[in-house]
Amino acid sequence: MFEYQTITIRCQRLNHDEQARIFYNELKRRGCREIVNLVTSENIRYQLNLDDNIQNDIIMIPNQHPQIPKIYQKEQAIEQQFHLLNMMINEKCDPYKDSRIAFKSKQSEKKSEQQKNIIEQDYGKNIKNQQKQIPKEVVKNNHFYDQRQQIKQNQSQINQNNQSQNDLLNNLEQKNQLKEYNQQQKVEQLQQSFDSSQFKNQNINNDNSLQEEDKYSNKSQEIFQQQNKHQDFLQKDDERQKKVYAIIKLINAQSSDLRNIDQQFKKYIQDYQDKNELFKEYNIKQIQIKQNLKNICNGFIKVRGDGNCFYTAFGFQFLNHLLITYNDDEFNQFINQIKSIDLRSRININNQQIVQQELEIEILNEFIYQIQQLRIIEDIQERRKQLKSQFSQYELQNDGNGFLYTLSTIFFRNLSDYLIENNHNMKQLVEDKQNLLIWEQECDNNEVIINELAQYLKINVILIFFDQGNYKIRKYQENNQNQIILLIRPGQYNIGLYLDL
């Protein structure tokens, strides 16, 4: 989709840390917002995190030793020989050698002290603006370890001072969670009543209260089946959820758990933001461009910045249509459709197949179960609220909470792989097809993937490219009624929204 560029900047007599900082600032100035790998003149590798959502900006790959290029080795050998020759001459004919060396040493110390003060001032300004924690590997290899440690202590003190405010926010969040829990209990009661009607052979007491519950259960079952046209709904399976929980926990342990992510960025999708925030996010300043854009997209939702952001932005919007826009027949048709094809649930991390083949069906069934449970929520607004809450949840629990994002990502990655694999013409266009099944790995041919998904799922996809205060639009399957808006700039997808205000 986007070509990689090689950027060369002449950096004379700078150490590898200073070279990395110069490259970082230059790329930032050019508007780059992705992860860039850098190799300095001493063959030291760095990872430059230009995405604003990632905390650590410059990370030196650990366990490296500078390698002096051969051309510099020759120069050093010549310089050493020349230096030895000067020493031999000076020892014989320079009576003021000791005093001159002492004078030069004082000048060198004074100059290094001035440079150190200047660097400390610049570094302090960067820390104040970024307020980011420096990884241990970089700190130990930096010349200013003591100063950074002091900044860490100051930051810790600030966090302690803000603890009271966080406690208030946590209390409010607990109240909201209590409301959500009460609503979830109602849904579970409805499901339990349906389950009880299927197992009539169990021993049931015949007192009046249980008879009333049985009548309510029978009535709920009739409503439940009538709404969903006798679709085969999957039941809650504790053993299946334990297996899926173990798989997702293993995926997180080898990916997101290894990164230090700020609390505010841990959710997979953030809250809705209006058109003004949209213009600010994508640097839209011209009035005419703003007017044209808001006729297509007047709001957006930020997606967590990782290699899954395309499947997050696409998957959430499709599930919203599936659970909110589709009628019962369309919903059931989709379930039957994915059951009828040979769809797998594979995922790879670090060249390792995470999901064993015998457990792939458990992954798919749990995904179907999760969306079916959302579908049976009668109130549309509550259903929409629960979808967003469950999809954005990052805290994993073994009862199924926190599953939906991972299950959705695995599903749409494998569906993309299935569609490309069964289309010979498209398969030849996707040269990095293996990336489709690698967790947090983006495919360079996403536009081919988008076209195949839009055609198979009968979705109208609008892709908006942002670049330097302007944008371009590309549309797929325009004749379809249901619409998905994807906002993209290099390395990051977000969810676009168009609301009738």
BAGU-795089 format. One record per residue (C-alpha): y, z, x; residue number from 0; residue in three letters. Coordinates in nm, 2 decimals, decimal comma. Layout:
! residues N
       py       pz       px    nr   rest
        Y        Z        X   NUM    ALA
...
//
This chain:
! residues 501
       py       pz       px    nr   rest
     0,00     0,00     0,00     0    MET
     0,24     0,10     0,28     1    PHE
     0,22    -0,03     0,64     2    GLU
     0,21     0,21     0,92     3    TYR
     0,49     0,18     1,18     4    GLN
     0,50     0,26     1,55     5    THR
     0,82     0,43     1,66     6    ILE
     0,91     0,47     2,03     7    THR
     1,19     0,70     2,14     8    ILE
     1,28     0,73     2,51     9    ARG
     1,26     1,10     2,60    10    CYS
     1,33     1,16     2,97    11    GLN
     1,25     1,49     3,13    12    ARG
     1,17     1,67     2,81    13    LEU
     0,87     1,88     2,76    14    ASN
     0,61     1,81     2,48    15    HIS
     0,76     2,06     2,24    16    ASP
     1,11     1,91     2,27    17    GLU
     0,97     1,56     2,22    18    GLN
     0,79     1,67     1,90    19    ALA
     1,11     1,81     1,76    20    ARG
     1,31     1,49     1,84    21    ILE
     1,04     1,27     1,67    22    PHE
     1,04     1,51     1,37    23    TYR
     1,42     1,50     1,32    24    ASN
     1,42     1,11     1,36    25    GLU
     1,15     1,06     1,10    26    LEU
     1,32     1,31     0,87    27    LYS
     1,64     1,11     0,90    28    ARG
     1,46     0,79     0,82    29    ARG
     1,33     0,94     0,49    30    GLY
     0,96     0,99     0,58    31    CYS
     0,79     1,25     0,36    32    ARG
     0,43     1,25     0,47    33    GLU
     0,21     1,39     0,75    34    ILE
     0,25     1,20     1,08    35    VAL
     0,03     1,23     1,39    36    ASN
     0,23     1,23     1,73    37    LEU
     0,11     1,18     2,08    38    VAL
     0,36     1,28     2,35    39    THR
     0,40     1,13     2,70    40    SER
     0,18     1,40     2,83    41    GLU
    -0,10     1,31     2,57    42    ASN
    -0,04     1,63     2,37    43    ILE
    -0,11     1,57     2,00    44    ARG
     0,10     1,71     1,72    45    TYR
     0,09     1,70     1,35    46    GLN
     0,44     1,66     1,19    47    LEU
     0,44     1,78     0,83    48    ASN
     0,75     1,60     0,68    49    LEU
     0,65     1,68     0,32    50    ASP
     0,89     1,94     0,19    51    ASP
     0,61     2,12     0,00    52    ASN
     0,42     2,20     0,32    53    ILE
     0,54     2,50     0,50    54    GLN
     0,46     2,44     0,87    55    ASN
     0,67     2,15     0,99    56    ASP
     0,54     2,10     1,35    57    ILE
     0,19     2,20     1,45    58    ILE
     0,04     2,14     1,79    59    MET
    -0,33     2,06     1,79    60    ILE
    -0,48     2,36     1,97    61    PRO
    -0,70     2,36     2,29    62    ASN
    -0,52     2,08     2,47    63    GLN
    -0,40     2,05     2,83    64    HIS
    -0,12     1,81     2,93    65    PRO
    -0,24     1,50     3,11    66    GLN
     0,01     1,35     3,35    67    ILE
     0,00     0,97     3,33    68    PRO
    -0,10     0,79     3,65    69    LYS
     0,24     0,64     3,71    70    ILE
     0,39     0,99     3,72    71    TYR
     0,11     1,11     3,95    72    GLN
     0,21     0,85     4,20    73    LYS
     0,57     0,94     4,17    74    GLU
     0,49     1,31     4,22    75    GLN
     0,28     1,23     4,54    76    ALA
     0,58     1,04     4,69    77    ILE
     0,82     1,32     4,60    78    GLU
     0,59     1,57     4,76    79    GLN
     0,57     1,37     5,08    80    GLN
     0,95     1,33     5,09    81    PHE
     1,00     1,70     5,02    82    HIS
     0,76     1,80     5,31    83    LEU
     0,95     1,56     5,54    84    LEU
     1,29     1,72     5,44    85    ASN
     1,15     2,06     5,50    86    MET
     1,04     1,97     5,85    87    MET
     1,38     1,83     5,93    88    ILE
     1,57     2,12     5,78    89    ASN
     1,37     2,38     5,97    90    GLU
     1,49     2,22     6,30    91    LYS
     1,85     2,12     6,23    92    CYS
     1,98     2,31     5,93    93    ASP
     2,11     2,66     6,03    94    PRO
     2,25     2,73     5,68    95    TYR
     1,92     2,66     5,50    96    LYS
     1,87     3,02     5,37    97    ASP
     2,22     3,06     5,23    98    SER
     2,22     2,72     5,07    99    ARG
     1,88     2,79     4,90   100    ILE
     2,01     3,12     4,76   101    ALA
     2,32     2,95     4,63   102    PHE
     2,12     2,67     4,46   103    LYS
     1,88     2,93     4,31   104    SER
     2,17     3,12     4,15   105    LYS
     2,31     2,79     4,01   106    GLN
     1,97     2,70     3,87   107    SER
     1,92     3,04     3,71   108    GLU
     2,27     3,02     3,55   109    LYS
     2,21     2,67     3,42   110    LYS
     1,87     2,77     3,27   111    SER
     2,02     3,07     3,11   112    GLU
     2,29     2,85     2,94   113    GLN
     2,02     2,61     2,82   114    GLN
     1,82     2,90     2,69   115    LYS
     2,11     3,03     2,49   116    ASN
     2,18     2,69     2,34   117    ILE
     1,82     2,64     2,24   118    ILE
     1,80     2,99     2,09   119    GLU
     2,11     2,92     1,87   120    GLN
     1,97     2,58     1,75   121    ASP
     1,63     2,74     1,68   122    TYR
     1,79     3,03     1,49   123    GLY
     1,97     2,78     1,26   124    LYS
     1,65     2,59     1,20   125    ASN
     1,46     2,90     1,11   126    ILE
     1,74     3,01     0,87   127    LYS
     1,73     2,68     0,69   128    ASN
     1,35     2,64     0,67   129    GLN
     1,23     3,00     0,64   130    GLN
     0,88     2,90     0,73   131    LYS
     0,61     3,09     0,90   132    GLN
     0,51     2,94     1,24   133    ILE
     0,13     2,90     1,30   134    PRO
    -0,02     3,13     1,57   135    LYS
    -0,14     2,83     1,78   136    GLU
     0,21     2,69     1,81   137    VAL
     0,37     3,03     1,88   138    VAL
     0,15     3,11     2,17   139    LYS
     0,23     2,79     2,34   140    ASN
     0,61     2,81     2,28   141    ASN
     0,87     2,93     2,53   142    HIS
     1,04     3,15     2,27   143    PHE
     0,76     3,37     2,14   144    TYR
     0,96     3,69     2,14   145    ASP
     1,24     3,54     1,94   146    GLN
     1,00     3,41     1,67   147    ARG
     0,83     3,74     1,65   148    GLN
     1,16     3,91     1,57   149    GLN
     1,24     3,65     1,30   150    ILE
     0,90     3,72     1,15   151    LYS
     0,98     4,09     1,13   152    GLN
     1,31     4,02     0,97   153    ASN
     1,14     3,79     0,71   154    GLN
     0,88     4,07     0,64   155    SER
     1,17     4,31     0,57   156    GLN
     1,33     4,06     0,33   157    ILE
     1,00     4,02     0,15   158    ASN
     0,97     4,40     0,11   159    GLN
     1,32     4,42    -0,04   160    ASN
     1,23     4,15    -0,29   161    ASN
     0,92     4,33    -0,40   162    GLN
     1,08     4,50    -0,70   163    SER
     1,19     4,17    -0,83   164    GLN
     0,84     4,03    -0,79   165    ASN
     0,70     4,32    -0,98   166    ASP
     0,92     4,25    -1,28   167    LEU
     0,81     3,88    -1,27   168    LEU
     0,45     3,99    -1,25   169    ASN
     0,49     4,21    -1,56   170    ASN
     0,63     3,92    -1,75   171    LEU
     0,35     3,70    -1,63   172    GLU
     0,10     3,96    -1,74   173    GLN
     0,24     3,97    -2,09   174    LYS
     0,22     3,59    -2,11   175    ASN
    -0,14     3,61    -1,98   176    GLN
    -0,22     3,87    -2,25   177    LEU
    -0,09     3,63    -2,52   178    LYS
    -0,30     3,35    -2,38   179    GLU
    -0,61     3,57    -2,36   180    TYR
    -0,57     3,67    -2,73   181    ASN
    -0,55     3,30    -2,82   182    GLN
    -0,85     3,22    -2,60   183    GLN
    -1,04     3,50    -2,78   184    GLN
    -0,99     3,33    -3,11   185    LYS
    -1,13     3,00    -2,97   186    VAL
    -1,43     3,19    -2,83   187    GLU
    -1,50     3,36    -3,16   188    GLN
    -1,51     3,02    -3,33   189    LEU
    -1,75     2,89    -3,07   190    GLN
    -1,97     3,20    -3,10   191    GLN
    -1,98     3,17    -3,47   192    SER
    -2,10     2,81    -3,43   193    PHE
    -2,36     2,92    -3,18   194    ASP
    -2,49     3,19    -3,41   195    SER
    -2,55     2,94    -3,69   196    SER
    -2,78     2,74    -3,46   197    GLN
    -3,01     3,03    -3,38   198    PHE
    -3,11     3,15    -3,73   199    LYS
    -3,45     3,26    -3,61   200    ASN
    -3,30     3,56    -3,42   201    GLN
    -3,31     3,91    -3,58   202    ASN
    -3,00     3,96    -3,79   203    ILE
    -2,92     4,29    -3,97   204    ASN
    -2,87     4,24    -4,34   205    ASN
    -2,57     4,47    -4,40   206    ASP
    -2,27     4,34    -4,58   207    ASN
    -2,04     4,30    -4,28   208    SER
    -2,29     4,08    -4,09   209    LEU
    -2,36     3,87    -4,41   210    GLN
    -1,98     3,80    -4,43   211    GLU
    -1,98     3,70    -4,06   212    GLU
    -2,28     3,47    -4,12   213    ASP
    -2,09     3,30    -4,41   214    LYS
    -1,79     3,25    -4,19   215    TYR
    -2,01     3,11    -3,92   216    SER
    -2,17     2,86    -4,16   217    ASN
    -1,83     2,75    -4,28   218    LYS
    -1,70     2,71    -3,93   219    SER
    -2,00     2,50    -3,83   220    GLN
    -1,93     2,27    -4,13   221    GLU
    -1,57     2,23    -4,03   222    ILE
    -1,66     2,19    -3,66   223    PHE
    -1,92     1,91    -3,73   224    GLN
    -1,70     1,74    -3,98   225    GLN
    -1,40     1,72    -3,74   226    GLN
    -1,62     1,58    -3,46   227    ASN
    -1,85     1,34    -3,65   228    LYS
    -2,17     1,53    -3,55   229    HIS
    -2,09     1,47    -3,18   230    GLN
    -2,34     1,65    -2,95   231    ASP
    -2,12     1,93    -2,81   232    PHE
    -2,25     2,10    -2,50   233    LEU
    -2,30     2,48    -2,51   234    GLN
    -2,18     2,74    -2,26   235    LYS
    -2,43     2,78    -1,98   236    ASP
    -2,39     3,07    -1,75   237    ASP
    -2,64     2,93    -1,49   238    GLU
    -2,46     2,60    -1,49   239    ARG
    -2,12     2,76    -1,44   240    GLN
    -2,26     2,98    -1,15   241    LYS
    -2,38     2,66    -0,97   242    LYS
    -2,05     2,48    -1,03   243    VAL
    -1,85     2,79    -0,92   244    TYR
    -2,04     2,79    -0,59   245    ALA
    -1,97     2,42    -0,53   246    ILE
    -1,60     2,45    -0,61   247    ILE
    -1,57     2,76    -0,39   248    LYS
    -1,73     2,57    -0,10   249    LEU
    -1,48     2,28    -0,15   250    ILE
    -1,18     2,52    -0,15   251    ASN
    -1,31     2,70     0,16   252    ALA
    -1,30     2,38     0,36   253    GLN
    -0,97     2,25     0,23   254    SER
    -0,69     2,44     0,04   255    SER
    -0,80     2,78     0,16   256    ASP
    -0,74     2,68     0,52   257    LEU
    -0,37     2,61     0,45   258    ARG
    -0,10     2,87     0,42   259    ASN
     0,07     2,76     0,09   260    ILE
     0,37     2,94    -0,06   261    ASP
     0,30     3,11    -0,40   262    GLN
     0,54     2,88    -0,58   263    GLN
     0,35     2,57    -0,47   264    PHE
     0,00     2,68    -0,53   265    LYS
    -0,02     2,55    -0,88   266    LYS
    -0,17     2,20    -0,90   267    TYR
     0,11     2,09    -1,14   268    ILE
     0,45     2,25    -1,19   269    GLN
     0,67     2,29    -1,50   270    ASP
     0,86     2,01    -1,67   271    TYR
     1,19     1,90    -1,51   272    GLN
     1,46     1,70    -1,69   273    ASP
     1,63     1,37    -1,59   274    LYS
     1,89     1,54    -1,37   275    ASN
     1,62     1,70    -1,15   276    GLU
     1,45     1,36    -1,15   277    LEU
     1,76     1,19    -1,01   278    PHE
     1,80     1,47    -0,75   279    LYS
     1,43     1,45    -0,64   280    GLU
     1,44     1,08    -0,58   281    TYR
     1,81     1,06    -0,46   282    ASN
     1,93     0,84    -0,74   283    ILE
     2,31     0,84    -0,73   284    LYS
     2,44     0,51    -0,87   285    GLN
     2,53     0,54    -1,24   286    ILE
     2,38     0,20    -1,34   287    GLN
     2,05     0,28    -1,17   288    ILE
     2,04     0,62    -1,35   289    LYS
     2,10     0,46    -1,68   290    GLN
     1,82     0,20    -1,63   291    ASN
     1,57     0,46    -1,51   292    LEU
     1,62     0,71    -1,79   293    LYS
     1,53     0,43    -2,04   294    ASN
     1,18     0,43    -1,88   295    ILE
     1,14     0,78    -1,75   296    CYS
     1,36     1,08    -1,83   297    ASN
     1,16     1,37    -1,69   298    GLY
     0,88     1,45    -1,45   299    PHE
     0,63     1,71    -1,34   300    ILE
     0,57     1,78    -0,97   301    LYS
     0,22     1,76    -0,83   302    VAL
     0,09     1,97    -0,55   303    ARG
     0,12     1,77    -0,23   304    GLY
    -0,23     1,69    -0,09   305    ASP
    -0,46     1,39    -0,06   306    GLY
    -0,57     1,43    -0,43   307    ASN
    -0,22     1,39    -0,58   308    CYS
    -0,29     1,04    -0,73   309    PHE
    -0,60     1,17    -0,91   310    TYR
    -0,40     1,48    -1,02   311    THR
    -0,11     1,28    -1,17   312    ALA
    -0,34     1,02    -1,33   313    PHE
    -0,61     1,26    -1,45   314    GLY
    -0,38     1,50    -1,62   315    PHE
    -0,20     1,23    -1,81   316    GLN
    -0,52     1,07    -1,92   317    PHE
    -0,67     1,40    -2,04   318    LEU
    -0,35     1,46    -2,23   319    ASN
    -0,41     1,14    -2,43   320    HIS
    -0,78     1,21    -2,46   321    LEU
    -0,72     1,56    -2,61   322    LEU
    -0,39     1,51    -2,79   323    ILE
    -0,34     1,14    -2,88   324    THR
    -0,70     1,02    -2,94   325    TYR
    -0,86     1,08    -3,28   326    ASN
    -1,21     1,22    -3,32   327    ASP
    -1,38     0,88    -3,31   328    ASP
    -1,20     0,78    -2,99   329    GLU
    -1,27     1,11    -2,83   330    PHE
    -1,64     1,09    -2,91   331    ASN
    -1,65     0,72    -2,80   332    GLN
    -1,52     0,82    -2,46   333    PHE
    -1,78     1,10    -2,42   334    ILE
    -2,06     0,86    -2,51   335    ASN
    -1,92     0,60    -2,28   336    GLN
    -1,93     0,81    -1,97   337    ILE
    -2,28     0,94    -2,06   338    LYS
    -2,41     0,59    -2,09   339    SER
    -2,32     0,46    -1,74   340    ILE
    -2,48     0,56    -1,42   341    ASP
    -2,18     0,79    -1,31   342    LEU
    -2,24     1,03    -1,03   343    ARG
    -2,05     1,34    -0,91   344    SER
    -2,04     1,30    -0,53   345    ARG
    -1,78     1,44    -0,30   346    ILE
    -1,76     1,46     0,08   347    ASN
    -1,57     1,69     0,32   348    ILE
    -1,58     1,67     0,70   349    ASN
    -1,86     1,41     0,68   350    ASN
    -2,06     1,64     0,47   351    GLN
    -2,20     1,57     0,12   352    GLN
    -2,10     1,88    -0,08   353    ILE
    -2,28     1,82    -0,41   354    VAL
    -2,65     1,77    -0,39   355    GLN
    -2,79     1,50    -0,61   356    GLN
    -2,98     1,73    -0,84   357    GLU
    -2,66     1,92    -0,91   358    LEU
    -2,45     1,61    -0,99   359    GLU
    -2,54     1,62    -1,36   360    ILE
    -2,44     1,99    -1,37   361    GLU
    -2,09     1,89    -1,25   362    ILE
    -2,05     1,62    -1,51   363    LEU
    -2,18     1,83    -1,79   364    ASN
    -1,95     2,12    -1,71   365    GLU
    -1,65     1,87    -1,71   366    PHE
    -1,76     1,75    -2,05   367    ILE
    -1,80     2,10    -2,17   368    TYR
    -1,45     2,20    -2,05   369    GLN
    -1,27     1,92    -2,23   370    ILE
    -1,48     1,97    -2,55   371    GLN
    -1,37     2,33    -2,56   372    GLN
    -1,01     2,22    -2,54   373    LEU
    -1,07     1,96    -2,81   374    ARG
    -1,18     2,22    -3,07   375    ILE
    -0,85     2,41    -3,06   376    ILE
    -0,71     2,32    -3,40   377    GLU
    -0,33     2,37    -3,32   378    ASP
    -0,20     2,07    -3,13   379    ILE
     0,07     2,26    -2,95   380    GLN
    -0,17     2,53    -2,84   381    GLU
    -0,42     2,27    -2,73   382    ARG
    -0,15     2,10    -2,51   383    ARG
    -0,04     2,44    -2,37   384    LYS
    -0,40     2,53    -2,28   385    GLN
    -0,46     2,20    -2,11   386    LEU
    -0,16     2,24    -1,88   387    LYS
    -0,25     2,61    -1,82   388    SER
    -0,61     2,54    -1,73   389    GLN
    -0,53     2,22    -1,52   390    PHE
    -0,27     2,39    -1,31   391    SER
    -0,47     2,71    -1,25   392    GLN
    -0,57     2,76    -0,89   393    TYR
    -0,74     3,10    -0,90   394    GLU
    -1,11     3,04    -0,93   395    LEU
    -1,34     3,25    -1,15   396    GLN
    -1,71     3,23    -1,21   397    ASN
    -1,67     3,21    -1,59   398    ASP
    -1,52     2,86    -1,58   399    GLY
    -1,15     2,94    -1,54   400    ASN
    -0,99     2,74    -1,26   401    GLY
    -1,26     2,46    -1,28   402    PHE
    -1,07     2,19    -1,46   403    LEU
    -0,86     2,05    -1,18   404    TYR
    -1,15     2,01    -0,94   405    THR
    -1,39     1,87    -1,20   406    LEU
    -1,13     1,62    -1,31   407    SER
    -1,06     1,51    -0,96   408    THR
    -1,43     1,47    -0,88   409    ILE
    -1,48     1,27    -1,21   410    PHE
    -1,19     1,02    -1,15   411    PHE
    -1,28     0,97    -0,79   412    ARG
    -1,64     0,89    -0,88   413    ASN
    -1,53     0,67    -1,18   414    LEU
    -1,31     0,48    -0,94   415    SER
    -1,60     0,43    -0,70   416    ASP
    -1,82     0,32    -0,99   417    TYR
    -1,57     0,06    -1,11   418    LEU
    -1,51    -0,09    -0,76   419    ILE
    -1,88    -0,09    -0,67   420    GLU
    -1,96    -0,29    -0,99   421    ASN
    -1,69    -0,55    -0,94   422    ASN
    -1,77    -0,77    -0,65   423    HIS
    -1,42    -0,93    -0,63   424    ASN
    -1,24    -0,60    -0,63   425    MET
    -1,49    -0,45    -0,39   426    LYS
    -1,39    -0,70    -0,12   427    GLN
    -1,02    -0,60    -0,16   428    LEU
    -1,08    -0,23    -0,10   429    VAL
    -1,16    -0,20     0,27   430    GLU
    -1,15     0,18     0,28   431    ASP
    -1,38     0,23    -0,02   432    LYS
    -1,55     0,53     0,14   433    GLN
    -1,22     0,72     0,11   434    ASN
    -1,27     0,73    -0,27   435    LEU
    -1,53     1,00    -0,23   436    LEU
    -1,36     1,20     0,04   437    ILE
    -1,19     1,52    -0,08   438    TRP
    -0,81     1,51    -0,03   439    GLU
    -0,83     1,16     0,13   440    GLN
    -0,60     0,89    -0,01   441    GLU
    -0,72     0,53    -0,05   442    CYS
    -0,48     0,26     0,09   443    ASP
    -0,56     0,03    -0,20   444    ASN
    -0,47     0,26    -0,49   445    ASN
    -0,31    -0,03    -0,68   446    GLU
    -0,65    -0,20    -0,71   447    VAL
    -0,79     0,13    -0,83   448    ILE
    -0,51     0,18    -1,08   449    ILE
    -0,57    -0,17    -1,22   450    ASN
    -0,95    -0,10    -1,27   451    GLU
    -0,89     0,24    -1,43   452    LEU
    -0,63     0,10    -1,66   453    ALA
    -0,85    -0,18    -1,77   454    GLN
    -1,16     0,04    -1,82   455    TYR
    -0,98     0,33    -2,00   456    LEU
    -0,75     0,10    -2,20   457    LYS
    -0,44     0,26    -2,06   458    ILE
    -0,09     0,12    -2,00   459    ASN
     0,01     0,23    -1,65   460    VAL
     0,37     0,21    -1,53   461    ILE
     0,40     0,26    -1,15   462    LEU
     0,76     0,34    -1,03   463    ILE
     0,82     0,31    -0,65   464    PHE
     1,12     0,50    -0,52   465    PHE
     1,29     0,40    -0,20   466    ASP
     1,64     0,49    -0,06   467    GLN
     1,81     0,57    -0,39   468    GLY
     1,65     0,27    -0,59   469    ASN
     1,32     0,19    -0,75   470    TYR
     1,08    -0,09    -0,84   471    LYS
     0,84    -0,10    -1,13   472    ILE
     0,49    -0,24    -1,16   473    ARG
     0,30    -0,24    -1,49   474    LYS
    -0,08    -0,26    -1,56   475    TYR
    -0,25    -0,34    -1,89   476    GLN
     0,09    -0,35    -2,08   477    GLU
    -0,08    -0,44    -2,41   478    ASN
    -0,24    -0,09    -2,44   479    ASN
    -0,06     0,16    -2,66   480    GLN
    -0,12     0,48    -2,46   481    ASN
     0,10     0,50    -2,15   482    GLN
     0,08     0,68    -1,81   483    ILE
     0,38     0,69    -1,58   484    ILE
     0,32     0,74    -1,21   485    LEU
     0,61     0,82    -0,98   486    LEU
     0,55     0,73    -0,61   487    ILE
     0,72     0,75    -0,28   488    ARG
     0,53     0,73     0,05   489    PRO
     0,25     0,98     0,06   490    GLY
     0,32     1,15    -0,28   491    GLN
     0,25     1,09    -0,65   492    TYR
     0,42     1,28    -0,93   493    ASN
     0,38     1,27    -1,31   494    ILE
     0,65     1,07    -1,49   495    GLY
     0,75     1,15    -1,85   496    LEU
     0,94     0,97    -2,12   497    TYR
     1,04     1,21    -2,41   498    LEU
     1,24     1,12    -2,72   499    ASP
     1,53     1,36    -2,68   500    LEU
//
